[in-house]
């Protein structure tokens, strides 16, 4: 979530400067932060909806990976977000 938040802030700054090329990156990072936050909260509360939220988080992170990929070589924030999502999806897949 920290990497997604940094990516969100970076994309917002560029968007405010008129650079719309990171629009998809911003949208998916927002979705990732939202769904991962909900999943973390559900895990803390041992919610019956944890599995469904986790699947949604993985889907959001996969979209974020694809959106950040084109920007990863040019923006450190996008690279960190991309790499964090890749690691999280791999960890989630290892759990089953």
Order of alpha helices (4+ residues) and beta strands (2+ residues): alpha-alpha-alpha-alpha
